[in-house]
Amino acid sequence: MTGMFELTDADRERAAAHIEQARAEAADISLPAGVAPRPVHTVAVVGAGTMGGGIAMACANAGLEVWLVDAEAAGLARGLARVREQYAASVQRGRLTAQAMDERLARIRGTLVLADAAAADLWVEAVFEDLVLKQSLFRQIDAVARPGAVLATNTSGLDIDAIAAATSRPQDVAGAHFFSPAHVMKLLEVVRAAQTAPDVLATLMALGARLGKTAVLARVYPGFIGNALFRQYNREAHFLVEDGALPHEVDAALTGFGYAMGIFAVHDMAGNDVGYPTRKAQMATRDPARRWNDLIMKLVEQGRLGQKSGRGWYRYDSGRREPQRDPEFEAWLVAESQRLGRQRRPIGTEEILERCLYGMVNEGARLLEQGIALRPGDIDLVYLTGYGFPAAQGGPMFMADRIGLPRVLAAVERLHAEHGVWWEPAPLLRRLAQAGSSFGQWARERG
């Protein structure tokens, strides 16, 4: 790696110190004096899918009693079986004793009846990302949960104010966004809705620490912190392959920057069909004045699901997981660009990184100015903990400060002129760059 993204040993040392400070500061969410967490001994997890089962395991691992609730007997049976299999695999790998497995399994009880968990101190809803479904479920939880219970939704970006409004106690509702697999991933986004009580926030932040996770506070915003920035990264990566880059070129630039995997290899590993129904539904309400990218949907419709189908953005031979370039797909991609009216051109590493990374920085500046994120270090921590951003780079906001905000702004303004509305410079980025300041200085001045 050369140019502005190259790191010296001193850069790496400063990044490590920044991360340590960000971890220490994330727990400070400026609650009123005397606010204490509500006691949590029993957790009800609603939804026994992959995410719900992982949350149940995370809680049982921390010594909490857990009700795992599902609406269907088959779904509950699958969820409990998956939990047992995952614990058994840990025993087989020597990471857990058989006795510890038995103790944790004994803490998890399954039920089809919400009222069985009526005495729970904390409810965590972990069902499909559908606002109407979640609102209906919260009405049902509201009817059975004891007074003073914390009601949390694991949504990855829906309007939590709208979910809270479905209950008679919006002060008890907040977001608890776990990352999959929830018993492994170390990030918990705690999301404050308009009426969330301070002690509810204190409870969820303390829960994160008890589960061995890094808890970061956010406010309601599409995608909160993590997915709000990820949308920018994901969008530009897909635009790049429409404009002339090939998937392996984008991925090589990202791994050269420090990511463990490039975005297209990650798509293939996770499954390109993940989120397909949501993306399909969103097409009807998209702003026609903006450029959109539907390549991943077209891959799904062609059966290119990724590793599990042997074809995706790459080819996977004989069940192997190593991505191989696929000439057939690359020829289709060139034809698709032509069909869309895109003039393909060679795209170098520096442009790939600018477009993938600076969109995140620009969005991060918006989150800071609107109070969605408290500190630039919180944004960095979300990305380092939940999204695989390379630790040596210190996080997207720290990286931008190292490069220099005037240089970042100049690139964003150039990209705005070339690519339009998605690259509208954030006012805070513009102000800080023009003042010769930084995100870090802005945070220090705010105290």
N, C-alpha and C positions, 0 to 999 in steps of 0.2 A: 504494500500500500504506500502510495506517495501522495504528495500534495497536502492540502489542508486537513485531511483526515488521518494523516500519519501521526503517531504518538512517540514522544520521547519517554525515557524512564521517569523523568520529573513529572510529565503529564500523568503517567500511571499512578505515581505516588499521590499527586493532588486528587485524582479521581477516587482513590481508595479513602483518603481523608474525608472527601466530600460525602461519600456513601455512608461512612461511619457517623458523620454529623447528621445526615438526613435521617438515618434510623433513630437516632436519639431524639430528634425534633418531631418526628411523625406522631408520637404519642401525645404531644402537647396540642390539644384542640381547643384551648381557651374556654373551658366550661366555667360557669359561675362557682364561686367559692362554696365549698361544702357539698357539692354534688358528688354522689357516690354511686357506683354500679348497683343495679338491683341483683339480689342473689340468684344464681342459676345453678340448679342441681339436676333438673330434668329438661330435656329438649325434645320437642316433637318436630320431626322432619316429615313434611308432606310431599309425597312424590318419591317412589322407590326406584326411579331410573338410575342411570349411571351417576348423575350429580347428587341425587338424594342419598344414594347408598354411600357415596364418598363422604358426604357431610356427616352422615350417621357414624361412619367409621372414625372420622376426625374427632367427633365429640366423645365417642366411646373410648378412644385412645387416651383422651384427657381425663378419663374417670367419670364422665357424665352419664347419667341414665338416659336412654334414648327410646322414644317411640318412633318407629318408621311406619308411616301411614300411606296407604295407596287406595285408590277407588276400586281397583280390580284385583281379585284373588290371584290371577295368573301373574299380573305385574308385581304384586307383593312377593309372591313365591320366587320369581326371577330375581328380584332385588335382594332378597335375603340369601339366595343361593350364590349370587355374585359376591356378596360380602364375605360369605364363608370361603369361597374359592380364593379371594384375594388374601384373606388371612392365612389360609393354608399354604398359598404360594410363598408368603413371607416366612412361614415356619420352614418350608422346604429349602429356602435360600439361606436359612440361618439367621435371619433378621429378627425373629420373634420366637419365643419358646412356646411349646404347646400349651403350657399352663396359662401364659399371657393371652394366647388366642382364645382359650376357653373363657377367661375372665372378661375379655372384651365382647365376645359374642353374647355372653350372659347379660350384658348391659343393654343389648339391642332387642327390643320386642316389636313384633309386627302386628298391625291391626288394619282392618278395613273401616273402622268406625272412628271418626274424629273425636267423638265424646269420650272414648277410652283414654285420650291424652289430655283431658280437660284440666288436670292439675299441673300441666307443664309450665315451667317458668319462662321458657322461650320457645316460640314457634318459628321454624324456618321453612318457608314454602319453596319448593324446588320442582315446579312443574313446567310444562312447555311454555315458550315465550309468546304468550298470547294474552293481551291486556284483558279482554273480556273474560277469559278463563280465570285469570288471576283475581280479578275483581269478584267473580262469583265465589271463588274459593275463600277469599278473605271475608266475605259476608258469612260464610259457613263457620269459619274459625272464630269470627267475632261472636257468634252465637253460643259457642261452647267454651272458649278460653276463659280462664279465671281472670278476675280484675287484677290489673297490674302486670299481667304477662306481657312480654315483649313480642311483637308480631313483626317478623322480618321476611322480606322477599329476596330471593336469590336472583332476581332479574338482572340481566347483563346490560340493560339500557332503557327499559320501559319507564314511563312516567310514574314514579312512586307516589306522587301527590294524588294521582288518579286512583291508584290502588288504595291508598289510605282513606280516600273519600268514600270508599265502599264500606267502611266500618263506622262504628259509633265512637271510636277511640283513636282518631288519627295521631294523637300525641304518642301513642305506643307503637307506631309503625315506622319502620326504617328499612333501608336496604342493607343486605349482607351478601355481597357478591363474591362468592367463592369461585375458584378457578379449578378446572378439571385436569387431573383427578384430584378431588377436593381433599382427600386424606394425604396427599403428597405435596401439592402446590402450596407455596408459602405466603401467598398474597390474599388478603381479605380487604375488599373495598367496602367501607362502611359509608352508607349514603344517607345524608340528612335531608329529610323532606321538610316542607314548609312548617309543619306543626310538630315535628319530632321533639319530644321532651329531652332535655339535656342528659337526664340519667339513663335514658335509652341509649344514647350515643356512648355514654361511659360504659354501659353494660356490654355493648358490642365491641368496643375497643378492647375492653378487658378480656372478653371472650377470645378475640384474636390472639392476644398474648398467651392465654391459657392453652390454646390449641397449637401453640408454637408457630404462629403466623405473624407476618408483618401486616398490621392493620393501618390503613391509610384512609383519612376522611375525605369524602367528596360531597358535593351537592347535586341535586337533580339536574340532569343535562343529558341529552341523547348520547348514550355510551359512557356516561360519567367521565372518568379520567382515561382509563385504559383504552376502551373501545372507541372513544372519541378521537384519540390520536391514531389508533390502529387503522381507522377508516382512511385517514390521509395516506398512510404508508401503503395500505393494500390497494387503494385506488390508483396511485401513481405507478406502482409496480405493474398493474394491468394495463394502464395507458402506455407504459413504456414498451410492452410487447406488441401493442397495436401500432406503435410509432416506428418500430424498427429493431428493437432489441429482441433477442431470443431468451426463453426462460433460463437457460443455463448461463447466459451472460449476466442477467440480473442477479441470479443466485450467487454467481462467482464474485460479483462486486460486494454483495452483502456479507458473504463469508470472509472475504478479504478484509472487510471493515471490522469483523469480529463476531458476527452472529454464528452460532453453531450450525444453523441450517438456513438456506435461502427460503424465501417465501413460497416459491412454487414447489419445492421439495416438501415443505411443511403442509401445503394444501393437499398434496398427494398422500402424505402420511395420514393426515386427519380424515381424509375423504372429501372429495370435491362436492359431494352431495350434502354435506353438513350445512344447514342453514338454507337449503334450496327453497323450501316452502315459504320461508320468511322473505327471501329476496324476490321470489315470484310475486308475492302479495304486494310488496312495496312498489313494484313497477307501475301500478295504476296511479299512484300519487306522486310520482317523481316530477320535478320541475323540468319541463321540456326545454327550457333555455340553457340547461346545463349539459355538459358532456357526461355520459354514463358508460359503464363497461359491463357487458353481459357475457364475457368470454367463458367464465367459470360455469355459468348456467348452460351454455351451449356444449361444454365438455360433458356435463352430466347427461344432457339429452342424447349425446352420442355414446353414452355408456363408459365414458372415460372418467371413472370415479377415483382413480389413483392406484395406490399399491394393491388394494383389495381386488381390483379388476385387471391388474397388470398393465393398465394404460391410463395416463392422465396427462399432465404437462410433460411427463417423461414416459419412457417405456420401462417395464420391469420384467426381466426375462426369467422364466421358470420359477416364479414365486420369490425371486430375490428382491431385496429391498434397496439395492443400489440403483439410483436413477440413471438411466441411459438416454441419450438424445434420441428423439424419435423423428426421423426424416419425414414420415407421413404426416405427423402432426405439424411439424414446422412448415411443410408445404401448404397445409390447410390454413395455418396462421397467416402466411403471406397472402393467400387468396382472400382471407377474411378482411385483412387490412385494406386490400384493394376494394372489396365490396363496400366497406365503410367509407371509402374515399380518403383513406390515410396514405400519404406519401411516405413509404418506409425509407429510413436512412440509417447509417451506422450511428450507434449511440455508445459513447465511451463511459468508462467507470465513474468519472467525476460527475457527469450528468445524472447517471443512475442514482448515485448516492445523494446528490442534491435533491432530486425530486422525491426520493423515498424518505429522506430524513428531515429536510427543511419544512415539509408539510406538517410533520409532527411538531416541530418547534413553533411554527406559526399558530397552530391550533392550541398548543400549550400556552402561548401568550394570551390567547383569548380566554382560556380557562382561568388563568391567574387574574386577569382584569375583571372578570365577572364573579370572582370568588368561588368558582366551582372547585378549584384546588387552592389550598391555603398557601402553599409554598412551591417554588420551583423544585426544591428537593423532594417534595411529595410526588410530583410527576415523575421525577427520575427514579424514585424508589418503586413506583408502580411498574415502570418499564423494565427495571433491572430484575425485579422479583417475579413478575408475572408474564413478561413478554420476551424474555431472552435477549434484551439489549445488552451488548457487551460491557461487562463491568469496567474494563480498562478505559472505556470512553466516558464513564461516569453518569450516563443518562442523557437524554436528548437536550435538556435545558443546560446542563453543565457543559456538554459538548459545544453548544452554540456559544456560550460565554467564552470557551477556550478559543474557538475559531474567531470570535469577535462579532458582535451583533451588527455593526455596519456592513461587514462582508456578507452575513446571512441575509440582511435586509436587501442588499443589492441583488442577490440571487433571487429572492422572493419577488422583488419588483420586476426583474427580467422575466421570470416564469409567469408572472401575472400578465405581462404584456404579450407573451407568447401563447399562453394557454387559457387565459380568461379567468372567470369568476372564482374558481376553486382556489386561486392563489391571491385573492384579495389580502393585502398585508394587514395583520392584526394591528390595531392602533397602539397597543403597548409595545410591540416589537418596534414599530416605527419611532415612537417617542424615545425609547431607550437607546436605539441605534443612533438617532440624530443627536442625542445628548452625550454620546460616547460612554454610555453606562452599560450595565449588564443585569441579567436576571438576579444574580446573586446580590449585587449592590441594592437593587430594588427591594429584595426581601429584607436585607439588613436595615434599610432605612425605614421599613414598615414596622420593624421590631418583632 
